């Protein structure tokens, strides 16, 4: 019998049945020659190499393997024929493919190795040799645990063993150090089951991971600094800002405790802290005082104006403690600088030796700078509060003095006015013509002084007054002012108009009458002697919950450089005309409106007139 491959090889049809027929009758002579030669072969089997010409005419090399055995008294021959040229071609391709594979395997930049079922390295590439600093001969044939003894206790060993059992691909990130490799390296490992073992490809992602970690640390640092800055911009309370600094520090640099010191006159003291209360050390910490000159690590920070790291306080000669510190092992201190001077320091401690890195000092410097701003703002704030208190006290003293002086001057002034009136009435007729001018001047100036005293008394009473604030009708206020100033308006020929109905405001009716009266009187005074059509217009409009009341005149106007002087006490604007007044009217308006929680202002063009206004909350 013969199989189909045999038939194809010698050009026989697949349907050809050779059973029982002599092979010489059907096979080519070359095959018969091979079989004839094989008939002389005894056991064991032999292989003969023969060349034949196929039915197609092509010359082929064949390996003929002939074996014989006796079955039922008959000798049977087993003939197996291999087309050597086809096999050689396949073997050549396989060898070429293997060579390409090993070249690719050896040439990739990732670490590659194959381990067998006994956990021995059977193949490694050049990247593996570079990463481990071992050559191929030092790795091949070694067991994994021989080169990496610690791996048996790691999660990676169990991962490899699990994979070997499951025969499923696996991917994971490993920080286990390769033999002879650099510590701290990280690899992304892909493991694939192959015949008789595992193929492992490990990509070094150390730089990528470190970059991602650095970006994450920078992002956390930026968020923490932004959060602290928000508090810094929203409050002047030093304790609140420093507490937020300590809170955000824990997001950026790990530590077991932290404190912030202020240095004044060469002495450092802790003002805020974290992590000491649970250890029962907070009171001792806050009550301690450290002389900078006698504390080496503090002196180093102050003199260098740079951060200072102590890797182990138990062995470092610079360490000087200011409380029980057996639990402290490492320490980092960062200066708080303001105006080129160290005004404090930010300190972190850890229970582990060598915990802090010098690179962390740069991040801490940013928090120290924020602490410096907070401390400087707090000092400025305290100084402003002190100045404010002193100013308030002096203003009260000035108001009291003004009230006393004005009150004490009023009685003598009334006496002078009384005697002047008596003298005017009893003066002999022959002297009246001579002294009338003098008496009129006395009366005019005493009247002016009387108004000034009344204004001073009003200002003094206003500072201490706490009148109720209620809804006030500005229509009623303006009507009262027009009525009281009717004569003066007529004497100067001023046309005073009210522009429509005026809204209600939150204020005090008596104070608002005084304010509007002073504004109208100011308009009358500066309306201009040669003004052909003197006019004052009072208007008001509501905007955004505020009411702006304006008093507009078409008088002399005010130069731009004089505008900021208008609401100051005894301020008089120079004009070509002689203007009467005490110089207190506009300052009274300013004091009244500020007392009511409003604002005043002026708009003016020299030679065209002015608009004085004040704003108060609308009463609806």
C-alpha positions in Angstrom: 0.0 0.0 0.0 1.1 3.6 -0.5 -0.3 7.0 0.8 -1.4 9.9 -1.4 1.9 11.8 -0.8 3.8 8.9 -2.2 1.5 8.9 -5.3 1.9 12.6 -5.8 5.7 12.5 -5.4 5.9 9.9 -8.3 3.2 11.3 -10.5 0.6 8.6 -9.7 -3.1 9.5 -9.5 -4.6 9.6 -6.1 -7.2 6.9 -7.1 -4.5 4.5 -8.1 -4.7 1.4 -5.9 -1.3 -0.4 -5.7 -2.4 -3.2 -3.3 -1.2 -6.6 -4.4 0.7 -5.4 -7.4 4.4 -5.6 -7.9 5.9 -2.2 -7.4 8.1 -2.6 -10.5 4.9 -2.5 -12.6 3.9 0.9 -11.6 6.8 2.8 -10.1 9.4 4.7 -12.0 12.7 2.9 -12.5 14.5 5.2 -10.1 12.1 4.2 -7.3 12.4 0.6 -8.2 16.2 1.0 -7.9 15.8 2.4 -4.4 13.5 -0.4 -3.4 15.7 -3.0 -5.0 18.5 -1.7 -2.9 16.3 -1.7 0.1 15.4 -5.3 -0.4 18.9 -6.2 0.5 18.7 -4.2 3.8 18.4 -6.1 7.0 17.4 -4.8 10.3 18.0 -2.2 11.7 16.5 0.4 9.4 18.7 2.4 7.2 18.4 5.7 5.3 19.7 6.1 1.8 20.1 9.4 -0.1 19.0 9.1 -3.8 18.4 11.5 -6.6 15.4 10.9 -8.9 13.8 12.7 -11.7 10.1 13.4 -11.1 7.4 12.9 -13.6 7.7 16.7 -14.3 11.3 16.2 -15.2 12.7 18.0 -12.2 15.6 16.4 -10.4 15.0 16.0 -6.6 17.0 14.7 -3.7 15.2 12.1 -1.6 16.0 10.5 1.7 14.6 7.0 1.7 14.3 5.3 5.1 13.7 1.5 4.7 12.9 -0.9 7.5 11.7 -4.5 7.4 9.8 -6.8 9.7 8.3 -10.3 9.4 4.6 -10.6 9.7 2.7 -14.0 9.4 5.8 -15.5 7.9 6.1 -12.8 5.3 8.7 -10.0 5.2 7.2 -6.5 5.0 9.1 -3.4 4.0 8.3 0.1 5.3 9.5 2.8 3.0 9.4 6.4 4.1 10.6 9.0 1.5 11.5 12.6 2.4 11.9 15.3 -0.1 15.2 16.7 1.2 15.1 19.9 -0.8 11.6 20.9 0.7 12.7 20.1 4.2 16.0 21.9 3.8 14.1 25.0 2.5 11.8 24.9 5.5 14.7 24.4 7.9 16.5 27.3 6.3 13.4 29.6 6.7 12.9 28.4 10.2 16.5 29.2 11.1 16.3 32.6 9.4 13.1 33.4 11.3 14.7 32.3 14.5 17.7 34.4 13.7 15.5 37.5 13.0 13.6 36.8 16.2 16.7 36.6 18.3 18.1 39.7 16.6 14.9 41.6 17.3 14.8 40.2 20.9 18.4 41.2 21.4 18.0 44.6 19.8 15.0 46.0 21.6 15.7 48.6 24.2 13.5 47.0 26.8 14.9 44.3 29.2 14.0 40.8 27.9 14.6 37.4 29.3 13.2 33.9 29.1 12.9 31.6 32.2 12.1 27.9 32.0 9.9 25.8 34.2 12.7 25.4 36.7 12.9 29.2 37.0 16.3 29.3 35.3 17.3 32.0 32.8 17.6 30.5 29.3 17.9 33.6 27.2 18.6 37.3 27.9 19.0 40.3 25.6 21.6 43.0 25.7 19.3 45.4 27.4 19.0 43.0 30.3 22.8 42.9 30.6 23.0 46.7 30.6 20.3 47.0 33.2 21.8 44.4 35.5 25.5 45.1 34.8 25.9 41.4 34.3 27.0 39.7 31.1 25.1 36.9 29.4 27.3 34.1 30.9 26.6 35.4 34.4 22.9 35.1 33.9 22.1 32.1 31.6 21.6 29.0 33.6 21.1 30.8 36.9 17.9 30.4 38.8 15.9 33.6 39.5 16.3 33.3 43.3 20.1 32.9 42.8 20.4 36.3 41.3 17.5 38.0 43.3 17.3 36.2 46.7 14.8 38.7 48.1 12.3 38.2 45.3 11.0 35.0 47.0 9.3 37.2 49.6 7.9 39.7 47.2 4.5 40.0 45.5 6.4 39.7 42.1 7.4 36.1 42.8 3.8 35.1 43.5 2.7 36.9 40.3 5.2 35.0 38.2 4.2 31.7 39.8 0.5 32.4 39.3 1.2 33.3 35.7 3.2 30.1 35.1 0.3 28.1 36.5 -2.5 29.9 34.6 -0.6 30.2 31.3 -2.2 33.6 30.8 -0.4 36.8 29.8 0.1 39.3 32.6 1.1 43.0 32.9 2.1 44.9 36.0 4.4 47.6 37.3 7.4 46.5 39.4 9.8 48.5 41.6 11.8 45.4 42.5 15.5 46.0 41.9 17.1 43.9 39.1 20.3 42.1 40.1 23.1 44.6 39.9 20.7 47.3 38.7 20.1 50.7 40.1 17.9 51.0 43.2 14.7 52.9 42.8 14.1 51.9 39.2 10.6 51.1 38.1 9.6 48.7 35.3 6.4 48.0 33.4 6.6 44.2 33.0 4.7 42.1 30.4 4.9 38.3 30.9 3.8 35.8 28.2 3.7 32.0 28.5 5.9 30.3 25.9 6.9 26.7 25.4 8.7 25.4 28.5 8.7 28.7 30.3 7.9 32.5 30.4 8.9 35.4 28.1 9.4 38.6 30.1 9.7 42.1 28.7 10.4 44.8 31.2 10.2 48.5 30.1 12.2 50.9 32.2 9.6 53.6 33.1 11.6 55.2 35.9 12.0 58.5 34.1 8.3 58.6 33.1 7.2 57.7 36.7 9.5 60.3 38.2 8.3 63.0 35.7 4.7 62.1 36.6 5.5 62.2 40.3 7.2 65.5 39.9 4.3 67.0 38.0 1.9 65.7 40.6 4.0 67.1 43.4 4.2 70.5 41.5 0.4 70.4 41.1 -0.1 69.7 44.8 2.4 72.4 45.7 0.7 74.9 43.4 -2.8 74.1 44.8 -1.5 74.3 48.4 0.2 77.7 47.7 -2.9 79.0 45.9 -5.1 78.0 48.9 -2.8 79.7 51.3 -2.6 82.8 49.1 -6.4 82.9 49.1 -6.5 83.1 52.9 -3.6 85.6 52.8 -5.7 87.9 50.6 -8.9 87.5 52.6 -7.7 88.1 56.2 -5.2 90.0 58.2 -5.4 87.6 61.1 -1.8 86.2 61.4 -2.9 83.0 63.3 -5.5 82.1 60.6 -2.9 82.4 57.8 -0.2 80.5 59.7 -2.6 77.7 60.6 -3.5 77.4 56.9 0.3 77.3 56.0 0.8 74.4 58.5 -2.3 72.6 57.1 -1.1 72.8 53.5 2.4 71.8 54.4 1.2 68.3 55.2 -0.1 68.0 51.6 3.4 68.8 50.2 6.0 67.4 52.6 5.2 64.6 54.9 6.3 65.1 58.6 5.3 64.2 62.1 5.2 67.7 63.6 5.7 71.3 62.5 6.0 74.7 64.0 6.5 78.3 63.0 8.8 80.6 64.9 9.1 84.4 65.1 12.5 85.9 65.8 12.6 89.2 67.6 15.7 90.8 69.2 17.7 87.7 68.6 15.2 85.4 70.4 13.0 82.8 68.7 9.6 81.7 70.0 7.0 79.4 68.5 3.7 81.1 67.6 1.9 78.2 65.8 2.4 74.4 65.8 1.0 71.1 64.7 1.6 67.6 66.0 2.8 68.4 69.5 -0.6 68.4 71.4 -1.0 64.6 71.3 2.5 64.3 72.8 1.7 66.7 75.6 4.4 69.1 74.4 2.4 72.1 73.1 2.6 74.2 76.3 6.4 73.5 76.6 6.8 74.4 73.0 4.9 77.7 73.1 6.5 78.8 76.4 10.1 78.1 75.2 12.5 80.8 74.1 15.6 80.2 72.1 18.6 82.5 71.8 19.6 82.5 68.2 23.3 83.1 69.0 23.5 80.0 71.3 21.5 77.6 69.0 23.7 76.4 66.2 21.1 75.3 63.8 19.0 78.5 64.3 22.2 80.6 63.9 23.0 78.8 60.6 19.5 79.4 59.2 19.6 83.1 60.2 23.1 83.7 58.9 22.8 81.8 55.6 19.2 82.8 55.0 18.8 79.3 53.6 17.2 76.0 54.6 19.1 73.7 57.0 18.6 69.9 57.2 19.7 67.7 60.2 19.6 64.1 59.1 19.8 62.7 62.7 19.4 65.0 65.7 20.9 62.3 68.0 24.3 62.5 66.3 24.4 66.1 64.8 26.4 68.5 67.0 24.3 71.5 65.7 21.1 70.2 67.3 20.0 72.0 70.5 16.6 71.1 71.8 14.1 73.3 73.5 11.8 70.5 74.8 11.8 66.7 75.3 12.9 65.4 71.9 13.7 61.7 72.2 11.1 61.0 69.6 12.6 63.4 67.1 15.2 62.0 64.7 15.4 64.4 61.7 14.7 68.1 61.3 14.5 70.7 58.5 14.3 74.4 59.1 13.5 77.1 56.5 14.0 80.9 57.0 11.1 83.3 56.9 12.6 86.4 55.3 11.3 90.0 55.1 13.2 93.0 53.7 16.5 90.9 53.5 16.1 90.0 57.2 15.2 86.6 58.8 12.2 87.3 60.9 11.3 83.7 61.7 11.6 80.1 60.6 9.4 77.2 59.5 10.4 73.9 61.2 9.4 70.3 60.4 10.4 67.2 62.4 10.2 63.4 61.8 10.5 60.4 63.9 12.7 58.7 61.2 16.4 59.6 60.7 17.3 60.9 57.3 13.7 61.6 56.4 14.0 65.0 54.9 15.7 65.7 51.5 17.4 68.9 50.6 15.2 69.1 47.5 12.2 69.6 49.8 13.7 72.8 51.1 12.8 74.6 47.9 9.1 73.7 48.3 9.2 74.8 51.9 10.7 78.1 51.0 7.5 79.0 49.1 5.5 78.5 52.3 8.0 80.4 54.3 7.7 83.4 51.9 3.9 83.3 52.4 4.4 83.2 56.1 6.7 86.3 55.8 4.0 88.1 53.9 1.5 87.2 56.6 3.8 88.4 59.4 4.5 91.6 57.6 0.8 92.3 57.0 0.1 91.5 60.6 2.7 94.0 61.8 1.4 96.6 59.4 -2.2 95.8 60.6 -1.2 96.1 64.2 0.6 99.4 63.5 -2.4 100.7 61.7 -4.7 99.7 64.5 -2.5 101.4 67.0 -2.3 104.5 64.8 -6.1 104.4 64.4 -6.7 104.1 68.1 -4.3 107.0 68.7 -6.0 109.0 65.9 -9.4 108.3 67.4 -8.2 109.4 70.8 -6.7 112.6 69.4 -9.9 113.3 67.4 -11.9 112.9 70.6 -9.6 115.2 72.4 -9.8 117.7 69.5 -13.6 117.5 69.4 -13.7 118.0 73.2 -11.2 120.9 72.9 -13.2 122.4 70.1 -16.4 122.0 72.0 -14.9 123.6 75.1 -13.3 126.4 73.3 -16.4 127.1 71.2 -18.6 126.9 74.3 -16.3 129.2 76.3 -16.0 131.7 73.5 -19.7 132.0 72.9 -20.4 133.8 76.1 -17.7 136.5 75.8 -18.7 136.9 72.2 -22.3 137.5 73.1 -21.0 140.1 75.6 -19.0 141.9 72.9 -22.0 141.8 70.6 -24.2 143.2 73.4 -21.9 146.0 74.3 -21.5 146.9 70.6 -25.3 147.2 70.2 -25.5 149.3 73.4 -22.7 151.5 72.1 -24.4 151.9 68.8 -27.6 153.0 70.5 -26.1 155.3 73.1 -23.4 156.9 71.0 -23.8 160.7 70.8 -25.1 161.9 67.5 -22.0 164.0 66.8 -19.9 160.8 67.0 -22.1 158.4 65.2 -20.9 159.4 61.7 -17.3 158.8 62.8 -17.8 155.5 64.6 -20.7 153.9 62.7 -18.3 152.1 60.3 -16.3 150.7 63.2 -19.4 149.4 64.9 -20.7 147.8 61.7 -17.4 146.0 61.3 -17.5 144.8 64.9 -21.0 143.5 64.3 -20.1 141.8 61.0 -17.1 140.0 62.4 -18.7 139.0 65.7 -21.6 137.6 63.6 -19.1 135.6 61.5 -17.3 134.4 64.6 -20.7 133.4 66.1 -21.4 131.2 63.0 -18.0 129.7 63.2 -18.5 128.8 66.9 -21.9 127.3 66.0 -20.3 125.2 63.3 -17.6 124.0 65.6 -20.1 123.1 68.2 -22.2 121.2 65.6 -19.1 119.2 64.5 -18.1 118.4 68.1 -21.6 117.2 69.0 -21.8 115.2 65.7 -18.8 113.1 66.6 -20.4 111.9 69.8 -23.9 111.8 68.6 -25.7 108.5 67.9 -28.9 109.7 66.3 -31.3 107.0 64.9 -31.2 106.3 61.2 -34.7 106.2 59.6 -36.3 106.6 56.2 -36.3 110.3 55.4 -38.2 112.2 52.7 -35.8 114.3 50.7 -38.7 116.3 49.4 -39.4 117.4 53.0 -35.7 118.1 53.6 -35.3 120.3 50.5 -38.6 122.1 51.2 -37.3 123.1 54.7 -34.0 124.2 53.3 -35.6 126.4 50.6 -37.9 128.0 53.2 -35.0 128.8 55.6 -32.8 130.2 52.8 -35.5 132.1 51.0 -34.2 135.5 51.9 -30.6 134.8 50.9 -31.7 133.3 47.6 -33.8 136.4 46.8 -31.0 138.8 47.9 -28.6 137.1 45.4 -31.3 136.6 42.7 -30.7 132.9 42.6 -33.3 130.7 40.8 -33.4 127.5 42.9 -35.3 124.6 41.2 -36.0 121.1 42.3 -35.8 118.5 39.4 -38.9 116.3 40.0 -39.8 114.3 43.0 -37.0 113.2 45.2 -36.7 109.6 46.5 -36.5 108.7 50.2 -33.2 107.8 51.8 -32.0 106.2 55.0 -30.7 108.9 57.3 -31.5 111.5 59.9 -33.8 114.4 59.0 -32.0 117.1 61.1 -28.6 116.1 59.8 -29.7 116.0 56.2 -31.3 119.5 56.5 -27.9 120.7 57.8 -26.1 119.0 54.9 -28.3 120.3 52.1 -28.4 123.8 53.7 -24.6 123.9 53.6 -24.5 122.7 50.0 -27.0 125.3 48.9 -25.3 128.1 50.9 -22.0 127.1 49.3 -23.7 127.4 45.9 -25.0 130.8 46.7 -21.5 132.0 47.9 -19.8 130.9 44.7 -22.5 131.7 42.3 -20.5 134.8 41.0 -21.3 138.5 41.4 -21.5 139.1 37.7 -23.6 136.0 36.9 -26.5 137.2 34.7 -28.7 134.2 35.5 -27.6 132.5 38.7 -29.2 129.1 39.1 -29.1 126.2 41.5 -30.7 122.8 40.7 -31.4 120.1 43.3 -31.9 116.6 41.8 -31.7 113.0 42.9 -31.8 109.5 41.3 -31.8 106.0 42.6 -29.2 103.5 41.3 -28.2 100.1 42.7 -29.9 100.6 46.0 -28.2 104.0 46.5 -29.7 107.5 46.1 -27.4 110.2 44.8 -28.6 113.7 45.7 -26.9 116.5 43.7 -26.8 120.3 44.1 -25.7 121.9 40.9 -24.8 125.6 40.3 -23.7 127.6 37.3 -21.2 129.7 39.4 -17.5 130.2 39.4 -16.4 126.6 39.3 -13.3 125.1 40.9 -9.9 124.3 39.4 -9.1 120.6 39.3 -6.0 120.9 41.6 -8.3 122.4 44.3 -11.0 119.6 44.3 -9.3 117.4 46.9 -9.2 120.2 49.4 -12.9 121.0 49.4 -14.1 118.8 52.3 -11.2 119.6 54.7 -11.8 121.9 57.7 -11.2 125.6 57.2 -10.5 125.0 53.6 -11.0 128.1 51.4 -10.7 128.1 47.6 -8.9 131.2 46.2 -11.2 133.3 44.0 -11.1 136.8 42.5 -14.2 137.6 44.5 -14.2 138.0 48.3 -16.3 135.0 49.6 -17.7 135.1 53.1 -17.9 131.9 55.3 -16.3 129.9 58.0 -14.6 127.3 55.9 -16.4 124.6 57.8 -19.6 124.1 55.7 -18.4 121.3 53.3 -16.5 119.6 56.1 -19.8 119.5 58.0 -21.5 117.9 55.0 -18.7 115.3 54.8 -18.9 114.5 58.5 -22.7 114.1 58.4 -22.8 111.9 55.3 -19.9 109.7 56.5 -21.7 109.4 59.9 -24.8 108.1 58.0 -22.7 105.5 56.1 -22.7 107.4 52.8 -20.2 109.1 50.5 -19.7 112.7 49.1 -18.1 114.0 46.0 -17.8 116.9 43.6 -17.5 117.5 39.8 -16.5 121.0 38.6 -15.2 122.9 35.7 -13.6 126.3 36.4 -15.8 129.1 35.0 -18.8 126.8 34.4 -20.1 125.7 37.8 -20.0 122.7 40.1 -22.1 119.7 41.1 -21.8 118.6 44.7 -23.4 115.3 45.6 -23.8 112.8 48.3 -25.0 109.1 48.3 -27.0 107.3 50.9 -28.8 104.0 51.0 -32.3 104.1 49.4 -35.3 103.7 51.7 -37.4 102.2 48.9 
